[in-house]
Amino acid sequence: MSLAEPIQVTQRVVQEFERLDIRYFVGGSLASSLHGIPRATQDVDIVAEIKTGHIPKLVDALEKEFYIDADMIKDAIQTRMSFNIIHLATMFKVDIFVLKNDMASQEEMERRKHYQISDAPDQMLFLASAEDIILHKLYWFQLGGGVSERQWNDVLGVIKIQSEILDVPYLESAAKKRGVDELLRKAFKDAEK
């Protein structure tokens, strides 16, 4: 699957987020592909500041095109966890993570970047910053025992493509807080090869 289909499905979802004034950003493999080296993805991850009051309008707007469950969304909001919706025509899954209240999550929302995905002016998405994508991918790489080539290559791809504009002091400070500072140093070395 190319990136075109995930981007189209993602745009449809975030169109409704924007209409309802729900702050969001796209993370995961789609964001690392747009910031770094493109690769196929099986789903998309979105972090969103969804409130209970958004549920009826969101379900109403998307239920013809997506499998979407109001109770699942309500549970996710109450537990600050995630829910998913599935695009019926393609069976492409969108995992939506409810924004947490902690400082790191709030900072990540503030650091999101508006990203133009084509020449059309309305083809914009908010993405997690390149730095935050690197940090998340390193964290998941470490959590998975340091064996996922996919996660590691995503990190290297973002570093290689974004190297000139990365906020290295932020990266180093946040990596230390998350316990991935050694991995970050290794990633910078490997990216130079």
C-alpha positions as CSV (number, residue, x, y, z in Angstrom):
1,M,0.0,0.0,0.0
2,S,1.4,3.4,-0.9
3,L,1.1,6.4,1.3
4,A,-1.7,7.9,-0.8
5,E,-4.5,5.8,0.7
6,P,-3.5,6.3,4.4
7,I,-3.1,10.0,3.7
8,Q,-6.6,10.3,2.1
9,V,-8.2,8.4,5.0
10,T,-6.3,10.5,7.6
11,Q,-7.4,13.7,5.9
12,R,-11.0,12.7,6.0
13,V,-10.8,12.1,9.8
14,V,-8.8,15.3,10.6
15,Q,-11.2,17.3,8.4
16,E,-13.9,16.5,11.0
17,F,-11.5,17.2,13.9
18,E,-10.8,20.6,12.4
19,R,-14.5,21.3,11.8
20,L,-15.2,20.4,15.5
21,D,-12.1,22.4,16.8
22,I,-10.5,19.2,18.1
23,R,-6.7,19.8,18.4
24,Y,-4.8,16.8,17.0
25,F,-1.6,15.6,15.5
26,V,-0.6,12.6,13.4
27,G,2.1,10.5,14.8
28,G,3.5,7.0,14.2
29,S,4.7,5.6,10.9
30,L,2.8,8.0,8.7
31,A,4.4,11.0,10.5
32,S,7.9,9.4,10.3
33,S,7.3,8.7,6.6
34,L,6.4,12.3,5.9
35,H,9.3,13.6,8.0
36,G,11.7,11.0,6.8
37,I,11.9,8.2,4.4
38,P,8.4,7.0,3.1
39,R,7.3,3.4,3.8
40,A,4.0,1.5,3.7
41,T,2.0,1.5,6.9
42,Q,-0.9,-0.7,8.1
43,D,-2.6,2.0,10.2
44,V,-2.3,5.6,11.3
45,D,-1.9,7.0,14.8
46,I,-3.5,10.3,15.7
47,V,-3.4,12.0,19.1
48,A,-6.5,14.1,19.7
49,E,-7.9,16.3,22.4
50,I,-11.4,14.8,22.1
51,K,-14.0,15.6,24.7
52,T,-17.3,13.8,25.5
53,G,-19.3,16.6,23.9
54,H,-17.6,15.9,20.5
55,I,-18.8,12.3,20.3
56,P,-22.3,12.7,18.8
57,K,-21.1,15.1,16.0
58,L,-18.0,13.0,15.3
59,V,-20.0,9.8,15.0
60,D,-22.7,11.5,12.9
61,A,-20.1,12.9,10.5
62,L,-18.1,9.7,10.0
63,E,-20.5,6.7,10.5
64,K,-21.3,6.4,6.8
65,E,-17.7,5.9,5.9
66,F,-16.1,4.4,9.0
67,Y,-16.9,1.8,11.6
68,I,-17.0,4.1,14.7
69,D,-18.4,3.3,18.1
70,A,-19.6,6.1,20.5
71,D,-19.2,3.9,23.6
72,M,-15.6,3.0,22.7
73,I,-14.8,6.7,22.3
74,K,-16.5,7.5,25.6
75,D,-14.5,4.8,27.4
76,A,-11.2,6.0,25.8
77,I,-11.9,9.6,27.0
78,Q,-12.6,8.4,30.5
79,T,-9.5,6.3,30.7
80,R,-7.3,8.6,28.6
81,M,-6.5,5.6,26.4
82,S,-7.2,5.0,22.7
83,F,-9.9,3.8,20.3
84,N,-9.9,3.0,16.7
85,I,-12.1,3.6,13.7
86,I,-12.0,1.7,10.4
87,H,-12.5,3.1,7.0
88,L,-15.2,0.8,5.5
89,A,-14.1,1.1,1.8
90,T,-10.5,0.2,2.4
91,M,-10.5,-1.4,5.9
92,F,-7.7,0.9,6.8
93,K,-7.5,1.4,10.6
94,V,-7.1,4.8,12.4
95,D,-5.9,4.5,16.0
96,I,-6.9,7.6,18.0
97,F,-5.1,8.3,21.3
98,V,-6.9,10.7,23.7
99,L,-4.5,13.5,24.6
100,K,-3.2,12.9,28.2
101,N,-2.9,15.7,30.7
102,D,0.7,15.2,31.6
103,M,3.3,17.9,30.7
104,A,5.1,15.9,28.1
105,S,1.9,15.1,26.2
106,Q,0.7,18.8,26.4
107,E,4.2,19.9,25.2
108,E,4.0,17.5,22.3
109,M,0.7,19.0,21.2
110,E,2.2,22.5,21.4
111,R,5.2,21.4,19.3
112,R,3.1,19.8,16.5
113,K,3.9,21.1,13.0
114,H,1.5,22.1,10.2
115,Y,2.6,20.0,7.2
116,Q,1.6,20.5,3.6
117,I,1.3,17.1,1.9
118,S,0.7,18.4,-1.7
119,D,0.6,21.5,-3.8
120,A,-3.1,22.0,-3.0
121,P,-3.5,24.6,-0.2
122,D,-6.1,22.5,1.6
123,Q,-3.8,19.5,1.8
124,M,-2.5,20.1,5.3
125,L,-2.1,17.9,8.3
126,F,-0.7,18.6,11.8
127,L,2.1,16.2,12.4
128,A,4.0,15.4,15.6
129,S,7.3,17.3,15.4
130,A,10.3,15.4,13.9
131,E,11.9,15.4,17.3
132,D,8.9,13.9,19.0
133,I,8.6,11.2,16.3
134,I,12.3,10.3,16.9
135,L,11.7,10.1,20.7
136,H,8.6,7.9,20.3
137,K,10.2,5.6,17.8
138,L,13.3,5.2,20.1
139,Y,11.0,4.5,23.0
140,W,9.1,1.8,21.1
141,F,12.4,0.4,19.8
142,Q,13.7,0.1,23.3
143,L,10.4,-1.3,24.6
144,G,10.5,-4.0,21.9
145,G,13.9,-5.2,23.0
146,G,15.9,-3.2,20.5
147,V,15.2,-5.5,17.6
148,S,12.7,-3.7,15.4
149,E,14.5,-2.7,12.2
150,R,11.4,-0.9,11.1
151,Q,11.4,1.4,14.1
152,W,15.2,1.9,13.9
153,N,15.1,2.7,10.2
154,D,12.2,5.2,10.8
155,V,14.4,7.0,13.3
156,L,17.4,7.1,11.0
157,G,15.2,8.3,8.1
158,V,13.9,11.2,10.1
159,I,17.4,12.2,11.4
160,K,18.9,12.0,7.8
161,I,16.1,14.1,6.2
162,Q,15.6,16.6,9.0
163,S,19.2,16.8,10.3
164,E,19.6,20.5,9.4
165,I,16.6,21.7,11.3
166,L,16.3,19.3,14.3
167,D,16.2,20.9,17.8
168,V,19.1,18.9,19.1
169,P,19.0,20.4,22.7
170,Y,15.3,19.5,23.0
171,L,16.0,16.0,21.7
172,E,18.9,15.4,24.1
173,S,17.0,16.7,27.1
174,A,13.8,14.8,26.3
175,A,15.7,11.6,25.4
176,K,17.4,11.7,28.8
177,K,14.1,12.1,30.6
178,R,12.7,9.1,28.7
179,G,15.7,6.9,29.2
180,V,16.6,6.7,25.5
181,D,19.6,9.0,25.4
182,E,22.1,6.2,24.6
183,L,19.9,5.1,21.7
184,L,19.7,8.7,20.5
185,R,23.5,9.0,20.4
186,K,23.7,5.7,18.5
187,A,21.1,6.8,16.1
188,F,22.9,10.0,15.3
189,K,26.1,8.0,14.6
190,D,24.3,5.4,12.5
191,A,22.6,8.2,10.5
192,E,26.0,9.6,9.5
193,K,27.0,6.4,7.8
